[in-house]
Amino acid sequence: MTLRTFLLGACSALAFAGMASAETLTIATVNNGDMIRMQKLTDDFKAKNPGIDLEWVTLEENVLRQKVTTDIATKGGQYDVLTIGTYEVPIWAKQGWLLPLDNLGDAYDVNDLLPAIRSGISQDGKLYAAPFYGESSMVMYRKDLFDAAGLKMPDAPTWDFIADAAKKVTNKDKEIYGICLRGKAGWGENMAFLTAMSNSFGARWFDEKWKPQFDQPEWKDTLNFYVNLMKEAGPPGASSNGFNENLALFQTGKCGMWIDATVAASFVSDPKQSQVADKVGFALAPDKGLGKRGNWLWAWNLAIPAGSQKVEAAEKFVAWATSKEYTNLVAEKEGWLNAPPGTRTSLYANADYQKAAPFAKMTLDSINSADPTKPTVKPVPYVGVQFVAIPEFQGIGTAVGQQFSAALAGQISVDQALKSAQQLATREMTKAGYIK
């Protein structure tokens, strides 16, 4: 054997060993703008972690929830990193389905996480997911349309003001609709909005004995108000619209107002993405004068399933994607306006961010004002603002959401939707042992 042959063989062996040792992380995530941006910036992660490859499974919100829930409950092991919400984290942590995130590195600064967000993804004092972005909800509106109609948006509007303004700025001949709201069925789609809205109307999912409350007047008031408002001032086909569909409508100038996640503020204010970027104003989520506003509390988080065979690599990725350094990377590449919001105290103390993001203070105030432990006017036995933090809620919430979406589409009446919701929720809660 010549020296050249020996060296070539050795190099090939080393290359093969290198290939064999490279790990591929499969990451399940949602098709929201901030997650899409993260995928585009992962060259930074790969440069720092050359032995780790990334494979993305990017799904629509309802599909993601279904697939990830099925996979983790059956120990399928398809995914090494999961994108999950504030609802799932404590429930799955209790089930032993998630690993505690104890090894995110010395530079991670877990104490910089906003307390309201951190508490929702912790169990027994341990962090079980890392927040990629956090949100509440608020009103985004077209200042130019309000000016033309002689309207002035209060910082803290009522639902009655919102309904009146929506009708006044609607111009269906020009395809401008006074208000865009979620109608797509799903516990995290239309029911996130409607549950938060219902809290401000004095409604609740269950009384203190876990009896469903859809037969009470507060829910009837909520659903009638919503359906009537959307019929008068909403876009056609609203029962098919979720977050992304309404975002597209607002960005193309078809909505006078949109009440939805605070995270959307940067998307509607960015001239690269929005045709109305210089015309957008912001206000707190509306109320009915009962002491609760219709704003929620949520975070999209990265978590590691307990059965993962690639824990160390997964921890490195989660730490990178939710770190201060990642925020700085986004700011450098995309501008401070697009920094992932709602997770870190340091972001809201950053003068560059405050200057770039006129919605920063309102976002933080909205996040801090949402109280998952006291979400409603009347007392309740559950935790959660726009969801009920019990395992059964996914199924019940989506089934109720289908009834309410059908009422919005005009397929059934509001009374029929509420009657069906009451029946199915009572049946499932009795079956699960909550109702004795």
Secondary structure, 3 states (H helix, E strand, C coil): CCHHHHHHHHHHHHHHHHHHHCEEEEEEEECCHHHHHHHHCCHHHHHHCCCEEEEEEEECHHHHHHHHHHHHHCCCCCCCEEEEECCHHHHHHHCCCECCCCCCCCCCCHHHECHHHHHHCEECCEECCEEEEEECEEEEEEHHHHHHCCCCCCCCCEHHHHHHHHHHHCEHHHCEECCECCCCCCCCCHHHHHHHHHHHCCCCCECCCCCECCCCHHHHHHHHHHHHHHHHHCCCCHHHCCHHHHHHHHHCCCECEEEEECCHHHHHHCCCCCCCHHHEEEEECCECCCCCECCCCEEEEEECECCCCCHHHHHHHHHHHCCHHHHHHHHHHHCHHHCCCCCEHHHHCCHHHHHHCCCHHHHHHHHHHCCCCCCCCCCCCCCCCCCCCCCCHHHHHHHHHHHHHHHHCCCCCHHHHHHHHHHHHHHHHHHCCCCC
